[in-house]
Amino acid sequence: MEDFKANLNIIEQNIKRACLKAGRERSEVTLIAVSKTKPIEDLNAVYELGERNFGENKVQELCGKIEAMPADIKWHMIGHLQRNKVKYIVDKVALIHSVDSLRLAEEISKQAIKKDVNVDVLIEINIGDEESKFGVSTEEVIALVSDVAKLPNISVKGLMCVAPYVVDSEENRAFFHKIKDLSIDIQDKNIDNVSMNVLSMGMSNDYEVAIEEGATMVRIGSNLFGKRDYSKV
């Protein structure tokens, strides 16, 4: 049986330590509990400990959990989003982290108009240029941000990345630093409908380094919920 309280306490201590090291306030960093593949009872246990931000990778699982869980949760779509699934979540999530093309952004805008909502999004960057991962290259980011910003009912709030999986989190420091630099470059352009207040980067194996380099959201799954059994997915 996973001890969620102990896990959360460890994560909280690590976040505080990383903030202190970087001269940042703890309030600048939001923990997103990545609950993909985990049963509702696990989510409820973490909810009871005060967590209100949950992240899911798949639309169908996200929709099922939204129906089953309390209404005050902020849901984050953090996985690859297919255009034909946008309509199911556009009015249900607090933030879509994974916008990686103009075509996807156009569909989000279209569905947001239909539902009469404004959708906050992050642009996903494939910071390690990994073939197995989604996201735009660093060279394409500014052009995509500029194009998405022109669309109605959608607002660019920052950037997201999934850094390469490494054993030594220090190996990802340069990637996180690059994302932060990119966000500053974009902010300096003063593009209408664009802010760079959110940097969603850092996961269970590297979130402390990510915070030290400027992350405002860290997406933590296995360190909180325990290892996943992907045979059940």
CORCORNOR-V121781 format. One record per backbone hydrogen bond with DSSP energy under -1.0 kcal/mol. NH is the residue of the N-H (numbers start at 1). CO is the residue of the C=O. If there is no record, write none. Layout:
NH,CO
NH,CO
//
This chain:
4,2
7,3
8,4
9,5
10,6
11,7
12,8
13,9
14,10
15,11
16,12
17,13
18,14
19,15
20,16
21,17
22,18
24,19
28,25
29,26
30,216
32,218
33,53
34,220
35,55
38,35
43,39
44,40
45,41
46,42
47,43
48,44
50,47
51,46
54,74
55,33
56,76
62,58
63,59
64,60
65,61
66,62
67,63
68,64
69,65
73,70
74,52
76,54
77,95
78,56
85,82
88,85
89,86
90,86
92,89
93,89
94,75
95,75
96,120
97,77
99,122
105,101
106,102
107,103
108,104
109,105
110,106
111,107
112,108
113,109
114,110
115,111
117,112
119,153
121,155
122,96
123,158
124,99
125,160
126,136
127,125
129,126
133,130
136,124
140,137
144,140
145,141
146,142
147,143
148,144
149,145
151,148
155,119
156,193
157,121
159,198
160,123
161,200
171,168
172,169
173,170
176,172
177,173
178,174
179,175
180,176
181,177
182,178
183,179
184,180
185,181
186,182
187,183
188,184
189,186
190,187
194,191
195,156
198,157
200,159
201,199
201,217
206,203
207,203
210,206
211,207
212,208
213,209
214,211
215,210
216,199
217,199
218,30
219,202
220,32
224,221
225,221
226,222
232,229
233,230
//
